[in-house]
């Protein structure tokens, strides 16, 4: 469609607006490439005030808008609208302050995750959340998705490290949400809201002191089920590693083809265990971890002697998603959560599902907190292959729900998994979530079409259901 971009050029200048159809296609998807839409116009603001004016203009025109950071998301959360504006924060990349005395940093949303750690490292600190894409993903996107990473087992997700957010609300007002003071935890509601409640323009993050020592172990097992048993045994022994990651044989094959990580040949699974903290504590726990892995059937264990060996161990894991492209023309990246104790059984059922369907599944996951990232492989040139892959992907999510888990751990719902929301939540649950969304965005223009499985308009009143609040039953949903 043709869109009049002059109003946005007046706000950010001609150099901050993209209308050329070829350049617009750069922004047609995020990291999840099988959902695509070319935005009507792309606007690249450089300040909160510019974003505020853009949002007010969209509100005046009744035009939908979507915020986007680096575009590394894996649920289609930043999928643009063909009839709307894509607001890209890539030019807002300033680290505004490093406050070591108060162990915090203030950054703009386009700042790259790893750059925060690089800026804090000379002072002995770093930013703990570490998604696999941390070399390119932005802090604003991390806030939107409540991103985690390999070390979330010990250090938690982005929400545990965000102290305040300056945001542009859907009416264009600039406000600050903080963890301080009385009242509802609006910051808690905002982090992880996938861009549906407003746009982040400034973030105050908590910095974590660098550990005294770090020890990393790689253990190779004959099967992924044996590796899962080792994970449960390690946690059951009272050890809380900084990270426990696992890859199966198919993921190992891809990583070897891509980055030559030199994992033990013949492994059905490898387990990466990392401990950090005081030297005496790490040394004691590391002996326990090594012993447990060997008792659980590890046929080879390697301990990183220095930072270079540690980086090589992690290189295979960090590259796993992209590396799968070496062994499959196309693939779906799934993201679900199960109780840690259910790992062996669920992994066995995923393997059986793969064999029964003939659809290959490579497993890469944060084993310590049960966050699975199955990579469902298929050939997109083969008729029906994509549909079979989608079916297997959905059955894996059903397994997660069946075992008391979730349809997403850190990739968000976005547009990709919205249709699975009714499998996990009742209609009453979804209506309640929608009322929260409408309280922030009554016009329904802020990243519409994401998270919820069907259009839920803010003017609609949910039907009467057992357990629904009486005021909702009376048609007074606007009070919420």
Secondary structure, DSSP 8 states (H G I E B T S, - for coil): -----HHHHHHH-GGGEE--HHHHGGGS--S-TTS----SEEE--SSHHHHHHHHHHHHHHT--EEEESSS--SSSTT---TTSEEEE-TT---EEEEETTTTEEEE-TTSBHHHHHHHHHTTTEE---B-TTTTT-BHHHHHHHT--BTTHHHH--GGGGEEEEEEE-TTS-EEEEESSSSS--HHHHHTTSTTSS-EEEEEEEE-EE--SEEEEEEEEESSHHHHHHHHHHHHHTT---SEEEEEEHHHHHHHHHHH-----TT-SEEEEEEEEESHHHHHHHHHHHHHHHHHTT-SEEEE--SHHHHHHHHHHHHTHHHHGGGT-SEEEE--EE--GGGHHHHHHHHHHHHHHHT--EEEEEEGGGTEEEEEEEE-TTSTTHHHHHHHHHHHHHHHHHHTT-BS-SSS--TTTSGGGHHHHS-HHHHHHHHHHHHHH-TT--BSTTSSSSS---TT------TT--HHHHTT-GGG-
